[in-house]
Amino acid sequence: MSGWTKVAKLADVAEGAAVAVEAGGQQLALYNLGGGEIRCTSNVCTHAFALLTDGWLEDGVIECPLHAGRFDVRTGKGLCAPIEEDLATHPVKIEGGDILVELP
């Protein structure tokens, strides 16, 4: 069963920023891509343990700070070596200034 969980306020995630949150025992990353587009992925790189929110976000792509692997935050798709596994993504909705994420 899945459900929507409030993870942050919209005001807490500046445009162009990646912010770490925890919900449902999971480490998540929220990304504000501008124009009201908020995305959510796992915050842990699939190649080696590193928090993606410590990396570089540009044009909807997050670069892992450890080995420079890159992921598309809209789809979770790994875009280059050393990435061999895509990121988990989670649906996001905004309600009254709150960011909610659908968790399994």
C-alpha positions as CSV (number, residue, x, y, z in Angstrom):
1,M,0.0,0.0,0.0
2,S,1.3,3.5,-0.9
3,G,0.5,6.8,0.6
4,W,1.3,10.5,0.4
5,T,3.6,11.9,3.1
6,K,4.4,15.5,3.8
7,V,8.2,15.9,3.5
8,A,8.8,19.6,3.4
9,K,7.4,23.1,2.8
10,L,7.7,24.4,-0.8
11,A,9.5,27.5,0.7
12,D,12.2,25.2,2.1
13,V,13.4,24.1,-1.4
14,A,14.8,27.1,-3.3
15,E,14.7,27.1,-7.1
16,G,17.7,25.2,-8.5
17,A,18.4,23.5,-5.1
18,A,18.5,19.9,-4.0
19,V,17.4,19.3,-0.4
20,A,17.8,16.1,1.7
21,V,14.7,14.9,3.6
22,E,13.8,11.6,5.4
23,A,10.4,10.0,5.2
24,G,9.2,6.4,5.8
25,G,12.7,5.4,6.8
26,Q,14.1,6.4,3.4
27,Q,16.7,9.1,2.6
28,L,15.1,11.2,-0.2
29,A,16.2,14.1,-2.3
30,L,13.9,16.9,-3.4
31,Y,14.8,19.0,-6.4
32,N,13.3,22.3,-7.4
33,L,13.8,22.6,-11.1
34,G,12.0,25.9,-11.4
35,G,8.6,26.8,-12.9
36,G,6.9,24.9,-10.0
37,E,8.5,21.6,-11.0
38,I,9.5,19.6,-7.9
39,R,11.0,16.1,-8.2
40,C,12.0,13.4,-5.7
41,T,14.5,10.6,-5.9
42,S,16.4,8.4,-3.5
43,N,19.2,10.5,-2.0
44,V,21.7,7.7,-2.1
45,C,23.8,7.1,-5.2
46,T,23.3,3.6,-6.6
47,H,27.0,3.2,-7.4
48,A,28.5,3.8,-3.9
49,F,27.2,5.4,-0.8
50,A,27.1,9.1,-1.3
51,L,24.3,11.6,-0.7
52,L,23.3,13.1,-4.0
53,T,22.2,16.4,-2.4
54,D,25.9,17.0,-1.7
55,G,26.4,16.9,-5.5
56,W,25.8,19.4,-8.4
57,L,22.3,20.0,-9.8
58,E,22.0,21.5,-13.3
59,D,19.3,21.3,-16.0
60,G,17.4,18.4,-14.2
61,V,20.6,16.3,-13.7
62,I,22.2,15.6,-10.4
63,E,25.9,14.7,-10.3
64,C,27.1,12.4,-7.5
65,P,29.9,14.1,-5.4
66,L,31.8,10.8,-5.1
67,H,32.5,9.6,-8.6
68,A,30.7,12.1,-10.8
69,G,28.0,9.7,-12.0
70,R,25.0,11.6,-13.2
71,F,21.2,10.9,-13.0
72,D,18.2,12.5,-14.6
73,V,16.1,13.5,-11.6
74,R,12.9,13.4,-13.6
75,T,13.2,9.7,-14.5
76,G,16.0,8.4,-12.2
77,K,17.9,7.2,-15.3
78,G,21.7,6.9,-14.8
79,L,23.4,8.8,-17.6
80,C,27.0,7.8,-17.5
81,A,29.6,5.6,-15.9
82,P,30.1,4.4,-13.2
83,I,26.3,4.3,-12.9
84,E,24.9,0.8,-13.6
85,E,21.5,1.1,-11.8
86,D,18.9,3.8,-12.0
87,L,17.6,5.8,-9.0
88,A,14.2,5.2,-7.4
89,T,11.9,8.1,-8.1
90,H,8.7,9.1,-6.2
91,P,5.6,11.0,-7.4
92,V,5.3,14.5,-5.9
93,K,2.4,16.8,-5.4
94,I,2.0,20.3,-3.8
95,E,-0.9,21.0,-1.5
96,G,-1.2,24.4,0.3
97,G,2.5,25.1,0.2
98,D,3.5,21.6,1.4
99,I,5.5,19.1,-0.6
100,L,4.0,15.6,-0.4
101,V,5.7,12.5,-1.8
102,E,4.1,9.1,-2.6
103,L,6.0,6.4,-0.8
104,P,5.5,2.6,-1.2
